[in-house]
């Protein structure tokens, strides 16, 4: 039997410690513009040393940084340049992409915070708005509005109907279970009938009453029922109603010949009814979608002046951080506790400001590299987008690939060709029969062009698109065409065909 023994042992090893400052710097790189603004607002609330210097301040130009600002913080760009030369581990790569912490070891030179704060002593306050308190302009809250939702629209109609209290309760439960398209698919109606203490037969009648409200067909349980309700309410002919009731699967496949054979009618009559059915609303909630439009603010601008392109960061609307002058007195006070607290907040504020500035400069460097490598795209358009991977940019700007990935995530650039996400410019290569390879994004654009120019009554199959691409010098497999077509949201040829 082997006994258990306690033993002390000295061991020497290297270990990377991810400090809170390094974690914050890594996080800043991958934040979008809106997320960064939100983080800065949180820091302004939590750190009393930080202030927001508005764009309207009359400072008379940029402040000059004192030598004391540079004490205790390594040159961030020098550290970033060393990325990718260390360990292969992801944590080593992440740490090498970030600025190091301010020196806090014993014997290191201490920052003279009094002289540091003198840089902000002459800051002018932000100008007041021209709108006074006695202005006749309405308040911001008074100008807010929102569109009516589908449920609100239906509840208004239900309250005007002659429903009992139990029936109105059931109707409210049904409305609460409508999906985004206005369908009532789950839970089963009998479950809601039990909860409302109403018989199933009466619940069916309540559901039918809801289905004929505006918009007609709402609360249907499937597409067939939705269209059939509209056929009945709009007084369409029996043939159209019969086709909807019995041949939805053939309608979806445009198999009009099968419908004509089953009903014993000429196919021309089926075409006429199918054209009427195509005018019905398959998504009753379409006009009540309340999603707000998504507005994108670019992080950088690419502007052409003459034959050259210039990259400028977009600083509009972003808080401009500075160190508050109010805490200079606390630094000079004899209270050691207050002085230590303020100095710790100073270090945190200094680190945040420098990290944000380095993030800004890194985005500009990466964008300049993209502009240099994709010059043909900026000059001539998407058809001239070149294949490019993260490694190409990482090697050019001497950053790690993971850092480039973070920098280009959720970052947008405004160019003469339009607004694009930075990740848009990274594409795999597709072989060409001549010249150099082409980017996959350009191939998608070619597929979109070919389909947009096709005859709707004789749409091109995926194999026909392959042949069209070959004529343009692009060699690609049929399954790849199908994959790109699906990514573009384009239906297959059988569903793109138009008969009328």
Secondary structure, 3 states (H helix, E strand, C coil): CCCCCCCCCCCCCCCCCCCHHHHHHHHHHHCCHHHHHHHHHHHHHHCCCEEECCCCCCCCCCCCCCHHHHCCCCCHHHHHHCCCCCCCCHHHHHHHCCCCCCCCCCCCCCCCHHHHHHHHCCCCCCCCCCCCCCCCCCCCHHHCCCCCCHHHHHHHHHHHCCCCHHHHHHHHHHHCCCCCCCCCCCCCHHHHHHHCCCCHHHHHHHHHHHHCCCCCCCCCCCHHHHHHHHHHHCCCCHHHHHHHHHCHHHHHCCCHHHHHHHHCCCHHHHHHHHHHHCCCCCCCCHHHCCCCCCCCCCCEEEEEECCEEEEEECCCCCCCEEECHHHHHHHHCCCHHHHHHHHHHHHHHHHHHHHHHHHHHHHHHHHHHHHHHCHHHHHHCHHHCCCECHHHHHHHHCCCHHHHHHHHCCCEEEECCEEEEHHHHCECEECECCCCCEEHHHHHHHHHHHHHCCECCECCCHHHHHHHHHHCCECCCHHHHHHHHHHCCCCCHHHHCCCC
